Amino acid sequence: MSPPFAQELFSWYRGNRANLPWRRQPSPYRVWLSEVMLQQTQVETVIPYYERFVRVYPTIEALAASSLDDVLKLWEGLGYYSRARNLHRAAGIVVNERAGNMPSTVEELLKLPGIGRYTAGAIASIAFGRAAAVLDGNVIRVFTRLLDMRDDISQAATQEKLWRLADEWLPAQDTGEYNQALMELGQRVCRAKRPLCRACPIQAHCRAWAAGTQNNLPWRAKRRPRPHYDVTAGLIRGADDRLLIAQRPLDGLLGGLWEFPGGKVEKGERLIDCLKRELREELAIDVAVGERFAVVDHAFTHFKITLYAFNCRYQGALPPYDEPQALGVRDWAWVAEAQLSNYSFGKADRVVIAELARRRTMLL
């Protein structure tokens, strides 16, 4: 059944919807790309990445034919890199197994890597007009305020309650437009902080507005503090002054990105001892560790790190090897400083690269 606020929501959206690039040519591929990029990322941040991406990969065939390294480089800075890896892998599946035709149902879309319940519903409804509900952070905020719902949204039972509501309130027609309207209302009006309640087109239906609780919703239990880890990295120079970089394994955090090799400090371990141990374990090499080059604080979703980067001089591979080995990394390479921009790095390493460039400029 249609929700009681459907008419006001449609009227507001049709007169106020944002002119977003993925709405101008809403092919299934472009809808999919935009929805993946928008996962846990704000619209304003996504727009330039989306526009660059479709210039380089205008079709799903072009994306499938690309290398993962090139995709990760184009994605650099957008974060949550598993999205890029799954996007590339899914494109290959669609091209090679489905002749380039995106699945149109939620059930089939869920079979593709990187597509969950929300993304499947968004693609099915927006790109194919299917009757499929969506539930992202924006929609959760709208629903909990409309109902003055004070359940903990981090709990699975609350999530299922909201999904049932999303299904029940799905209108019989124009579901893609309805879903986009709900998400845009949450993003632009029913904001997380300082919601614009007086400008809300469905304010008359909002129980939280009536109760004065809108600023306290949605509610979630207080999260535990994020743990902190010390991490080391080596700016390892060879005889020709090139730098040794390593590519992280595809599975896991920052999979497929390049880094200055090193690793997490164990309890009671000195920074230099950690660095030398990690380099032996991951690359089978020995280095002379010099002065500390940079210290970088960085926060991930579930933990924080302090990265200690050291200047190092390559002393050779450990017997019986005559060169570095990809033991705990996917690959390695010797590169000149000027070539670092050709590789995709995580944020903390990009700070180190920026410091390298700054110091080089000072010497000119």
C-alpha positions, 0 to 999 in steps of 0.5 A: 500500500502507498504510505500516507505521505506519498502524494506530498513526497512525490510533489516535493521531489518532482519540483525539487529533485537535484540535478545529479549526473547519474539521473541524466542518463540512468542506464542500469550500469550508471545507476549501479555505479552511482549506488555503489559509490554512494554507499557510506559516502556523501553525494558531494564527494561522489559526484566528481569521482562518478563523472571521472569514472564514466569518462574512463569507463562509459560502459560495463564492457569497458569496465570489465576489460580494464585492469584492477590496478587501473580501477583502484587508481581511479577510485583512489581517495573515495575509500572503502576499496572493496567496493571497487574490487567488487565492482570490477569483478561483478562487471566481468561476471555480467559481461562474460556470463550475461552478455553485458545485461545487468540482472533486473530483479533483486534476487539476481542482483544479490548474486553479484559481488558487492551488491547487498539488499539495499543496493539490489533494491535501488538498482531494481527499482530505479533502473528497471522499475521493479517493486523493490524497497530500499533502506539506507541511512537516509531512509532509516532517519526518515522512517524513525522520525515519522514514527517516533521510533526509539528502537536501537537501529544497530540491532538486527531486529530493528533493521528487520522491522524497518525493512518490513515497513519499507516493503509495506509502504512501497507504492504500487507505481513509480517505486524508483522515483519514490525511493529516490525521493525518500533518500533525497528527503533524508539527505537534504531535509531530514538531515542527521543534524539540524533537520529542516523540519519547517521545510519538510513536505511531510511534516504533518505526518511526523510523530517526532516533530509533534513530540519534539524528539526529531533531534534525538532520532534515530537512536543507537546504543553508544559505540565502544571506542575504536581501538588504536594501533601503531603501524610502521612503514619503510621508505626503502631505497635501493642502490639507484635511490628508487623506492620499494613498494608492495601491493597488499593482498586482494582480500582484507583491508585496502586490498589491491592497493600499494603501500610502503611495506611494514606492519602492525607493532606487536605488544612490547615491540620497538618500532624499528624491530617491528619494521625489520620483522615485517619486512622479513616476513612479507618480503624476505628482505633486510634493511638498515633503518634510518631516521623517522621520516613522518608520523601520520594519524589515520582513522578507519571505520572500526579502528585508528592507527598511527603510522611511523614511516622510516627512511631505510636502505636496502641491504639485500634479500634473505638467503636463499633469495636474491631479490624480494619475495611476495610472501605476505604481499601480492606484488612488489616493485622498485619505483622512482619517486616521480612514478609513485603517482602511477600507483594507488595508495591508501590515505596514510601512505598518500600523506607520506608521498605528499611529504616526500614531494614537499621536501623535494620541492624545498631542495629545488 
